[in-house]
Structures are given as C-alpha cells and as structure tokens.
C-alpha cells in the first residue's frame, strides 16, 4: 500500500516538474508564431557582417557561448555602472556594469559599445531562465520575461545623473554567432539593444530587443 502511494506521488511529482519545463517551451513556440511576428524589428543593421572586429564567441564558465569583447574605449567614462528599468516587465533600477563581459551578478554593457545617450548602440546582455525562477535580484534569470516586451514599450536608463528614455522598435531572434546585431541600424541614431537566451531555460538562440532614444 505504502509503496503504491509513494509510486503515485513520485509519478505525480515527476509529471509536475516536467510540465514546469514543457509549458514555458510551448508558450515560447506560441509566442514566436504570434507576438514575435507582430513585434519583429523590421530595421536591419547597416552592416550584417557576421564577424565584428574585437568580438569573439566565448563559452562563459564552459556553460554557453556568449559575446566576448576586447574593444577599448578611446576616452574614459564618468561612471562604472548605470541603472536600467523596463516598466512593462517590472524591472526597476537594475544594475548594468559598464564595459564588462561578465553578467553573473549584474547586467553587462558590452565593452566598446555606445554609452547611454550616445550615437550608436548601447549593447546590454543578461541571463534568462524559466519564468518561474524570475525575481529582480536573481541575475541568473533577470531577463526571463524579456520576450514579453512589445514594440512601443519604454526602456529607461539613468546614467551619470542623466535620464534617457528609449522606445522599443522591435525584437529579433538570431543565432548565437550573429555578432552583427551589435551594430546600430544606422550611423546617426541612438539605439539600445538587450540580449538574452531563448527558448526559456535553453540557449539555442538569442533574443535581441532593439530600442531607440526618444527625441
């Protein structure tokens, strides 16, 4: 009797855990076919060269391939970090380390990419995971809800006592080695890109949220 009850409980627990993994993946597939197509960025980077000088694809702690930059800034920065908020997915004042390839304990601003407010592309990377693991202080899943961002949403940046408001232009799903997404869509605009892994809990593809500084 006890063995039968234990077996049933184990089976039920196994099914529950499996559903916790499968449901987000199914939700992602539905998202790709519906919301993503509606919010897909139509703008293309002015250069789609796969290899951006100074950028390599490196395994972070032998876990997954990530952009690694050796680009150096010609002039120093007045701050070592800034804050980013995305109201639509309830992210507020999240720390971004400037010119960093490490996003284990913060979001990382790709070395050599534009600084907030500058012409070019402010390129920011963060981890994602299953949505159930999301909480503002968990940087292993900080961008778990990034696919929920839609065209027109705001991305607010506070850097060096200045506030910059970007508006989402659209989303892209690309392969992990497509470094051309680091480039801005044009040479005159002021852009910001957020990158994380998809589908949820996996790192097969990269989601890019592209935003432009509101004038």
Buried (B, 14 or more C-beta within 10 A) or exposed (E): EEEEEEEEEEEEEEEEEEEEEEBBBEBBEEBBEEBBEEBEBEBEBEEEEEEBEBBBEEEBEEEBBBBBBEBEEEEEBEEEBBBBBBEBBEBEEBEBBBBBBEBEEBBBBBBBBBBBBEEBBBBBBBBBBBBBBBEEEEBBBBBBBBBBBBBEBBBBBBBEEEEBEBBBBBBBBBEBEBBBBBBBBEEEBBBBBBBBBBBBBBBEBBBBBBBBBEE
